Amino acid sequence: MLTPERLRKAERDRVEPDNPIPDAYVKEPVFIEDHDPLSTFPPEETAALVRRNGQIAGLLKRDTVLRDLQRLRAESRLNEEILQVVFETAYEGIAVVDQHANIVHMNDAYRSFLGITPEAEVIGRAVTDVIDNTQLHRVVETGIPERAQTQVIQGQKMIVHRIPIWRGDEITGAIGMLIFEGVSELYHILEQEAEGKTLAETAKAAPEYEDVTFENMVGESHAIQMMKSRARKASRTKATVMITGESGTGKEVFAKAIRNMSPRAKGPYVSINCAAIPDQLLEAELFGFEEGSFTGAKKGGQSGKFEQAHKGTLFLDEIGDMPLHMQTKILRVLEEEAVVRVGGSQMIQLDVRIITATNQNLLKKVEEGTFRKDLYYRLNVIQLELPTLRERKEDIPALVQHYIPKLAYKHSLEQKTFTKEAMQKLRSYEWPGNIRELVNVLEQVLTLADGTAVEVHDLPHAVQAAAEQEPKAMLHERKESREKSMIETVLEEAGGNKTKAAEQLGIHRTTLHKKIKRYSIEV
Ligand SMILES: Nc1ncnc2c1ncn2[C@@H]1O[C@H](COP(=O)(O)OP(=O)(O)OP(=O)(O)O)[C@@H](O)[C@H]1O
């Protein structure tokens, strides 16, 4: 290692400038691997070379490490203190359990409500022994968040939220929040509201597809939250959005939510599946036609999708299937912001916001020459790459919870619950068809399974055969590669401006720097 002593020694030994460096200064370099714990840093050394994949990745100096550690400790102490204050001064009762449903924290408010004085009395005890009618142990098993549920504790009706705590794919515990103040009045209102209302009516009152918003879109995983945050920003502008992702990942749902949150929410929303319309009809469908322009053309002509979407949003689904000659025409419409109907000559000026979606790799199609490069860049102003369901398995229980009442209502069936093992199978399966496949499986199971609890043997064979868990390393790798491509896209959009990109990504600038370095992203 290059230490002051060795430099001085090299000086004393009169090392010539053309001596090879290792001979001159680095007699016995100290190496540590980048994934080694810090304790491997030899105590007698002031610095060590860090190696990654057999290559030297950098130099680690002891004083830098110590300084950073001290800073981190101070930061985490402050965070702990903040959490402690929030936890203890919260008016609501808060209880936290571990993966075995044993209590690890219970705040003052909850304990005084239950009449328990020192916290030590409850730590480590099964939550079912401490809290009446609790369901926290169920949440730990199922991973299904339960919001605004009523619970009778010590004879009093309360409103509780129960939220699972996830680490990656595993549930590590759950947090229960109990709301005391004003609950009786609130409960009275709820009772009145619900009076006479059946499950069917409740399900019917739930927002339909037409009313999709980011808030009622199911999914709290980091991957989907990041997409929602990007899409929210995109919805404020008129910028063209391209939504990519496997089939059934929710591309159309996102398109709808963007439109519903945009200033054009009151304008028309027109959607067309480019793959479903035969080539020869596509032009008339998109741009409209004049009377007599082709055999069978309707009397008086007809407006096309572009015209119908004037002052609103046009969703072009499966844009990757658009034939080349139509791509040229679409590009012209986008550039001129006007259409000419088939068989017509008049230019009709338009104000349309375009959202497109595809499950194909359009860049590859550009390279192959089957998708116009200029159109690609024109459409790809903001890109949203939706995660697959297997990349956000922690959302599966919440999706199940969301769809069961809807499907039960649709088929006039009783709602069913899932056993812990059956839910585990749903989480282990790879879901090549994503959310759409999950909904189909739920529909099938709800219709065919006997009894009120769905068991593993009630599930389709493919789901039953799902291996326990995907190796963590693979999942991690995939998450990393997605993160890398996301950072690259945002950086490109921000013209290489890191501050802007960090803001877009919702992360701190230094975090972005670290990630750029870690993934060796060229800026
Ligand atoms: N976040 C979500 N919460 C609840 N349901 C969702 C969510 N995202 C998608 N879905 C449901 O999943 C199904 C598929 O969604 P959608 O049609 O938007 O997918 P897609 O990616 O456009 O599929 P394709 O590429 O096959 O057209 C729909 O039933 C939709 O309601």
Ligand as a Chemical Component Dictionary entry (heavy atoms), coordinates in Angstrom:
data_LIG
# 
_chem_comp.id                   LIG 
_chem_comp.type                 NON-POLYMER 
_chem_comp.pdbx_formal_charge   0 
_chem_comp.three_letter_code    LIG 
# 
loop_
_chem_comp_atom.comp_id 
_chem_comp_atom.atom_id 
_chem_comp_atom.alt_atom_id 
_chem_comp_atom.type_symbol 
_chem_comp_atom.charge 
_chem_comp_atom.model_Cartn_x 
_chem_comp_atom.model_Cartn_y 
_chem_comp_atom.model_Cartn_z 
_chem_comp_atom.pdbx_ordinal 
LIG N1  N1  N 0 -52.569 -1.173 -10.787 1  
LIG C1  C1  C 0 -53.604 -1.914 -11.100 2  
LIG N2  N2  N 0 -54.536 -2.180 -10.177 3  
LIG C2  C2  C 0 -55.577 -2.972 -10.472 4  
LIG N3  N3  N 0 -55.777 -3.547 -11.653 5  
LIG C3  C3  C 0 -54.901 -3.307 -12.617 6  
LIG C4  C4  C 0 -53.757 -2.474 -12.401 7  
LIG N4  N4  N 0 -53.043 -2.407 -13.530 8  
LIG C5  C5  C 0 -53.685 -3.188 -14.414 9  
LIG N5  N5  N 0 -54.794 -3.715 -13.879 10 
LIG C6  C6  C 0 -55.743 -4.616 -14.539 11 
LIG O1  O1  O 0 -54.992 -5.556 -15.290 12 
LIG C7  C7  C 0 -55.603 -5.834 -16.529 13 
LIG C8  C8  C 0 -54.645 -5.505 -17.657 14 
LIG O2  O2  O 0 -54.420 -4.108 -17.682 15 
LIG P1  P1  P 0 -54.195 -3.307 -19.060 16 
LIG O3  O3  O 0 -55.217 -3.705 -20.076 17 
LIG O4  O4  O 0 -54.079 -1.863 -18.723 18 
LIG O5  O5  O 0 -52.789 -3.924 -19.466 19 
LIG P2  P2  P 0 -51.929 -3.670 -20.777 20 
LIG O6  O6  O 0 -50.517 -3.593 -20.335 21 
LIG O7  O7  O 0 -52.511 -2.500 -21.521 22 
LIG O8  O8  O 0 -52.152 -5.016 -21.563 23 
LIG P3  P3  P 0 -51.963 -5.309 -23.148 24 
LIG O9  O9  O 0 -50.550 -4.983 -23.509 25 
LIG O10 O10 O 0 -52.233 -6.771 -23.256 26 
LIG O11 O11 O 0 -52.974 -4.452 -23.837 27 
LIG C9  C9  C 0 -56.872 -5.004 -16.553 28 
LIG O12 O12 O 0 -57.929 -5.816 -16.108 29 
LIG C10 C10 C 0 -56.610 -3.901 -15.552 30 
LIG O13 O13 O 0 -57.804 -3.403 -15.001 31 
# 
loop_
_chem_comp_bond.comp_id 
_chem_comp_bond.atom_id_1 
_chem_comp_bond.atom_id_2 
_chem_comp_bond.value_order 
_chem_comp_bond.pdbx_ordinal 
LIG N1  C1  SING 1  
LIG C1  N2  SING 2  
LIG C1  C4  DOUB 3  
LIG N2  C2  DOUB 4  
LIG C2  N3  SING 5  
LIG N3  C3  DOUB 6  
LIG C3  C4  SING 7  
LIG C3  N5  SING 8  
LIG C4  N4  SING 9  
LIG N4  C5  DOUB 10 
LIG C5  N5  SING 11 
LIG N5  C6  SING 12 
LIG C6  O1  SING 13 
LIG C6  C10 SING 14 
LIG O1  C7  SING 15 
LIG C7  C8  SING 16 
LIG C7  C9  SING 17 
LIG C8  O2  SING 18 
LIG O2  P1  SING 19 
LIG P1  O3  DOUB 20 
LIG P1  O4  SING 21 
LIG P1  O5  SING 22 
LIG O5  P2  SING 23 
LIG P2  O6  DOUB 24 
LIG P2  O7  SING 25 
LIG P2  O8  SING 26 
LIG O8  P3  SING 27 
LIG P3  O9  DOUB 28 
LIG P3  O10 SING 29 
LIG P3  O11 SING 30 
LIG C9  O12 SING 31 
LIG C9  C10 SING 32 
LIG C10 O13 SING 33 
# 
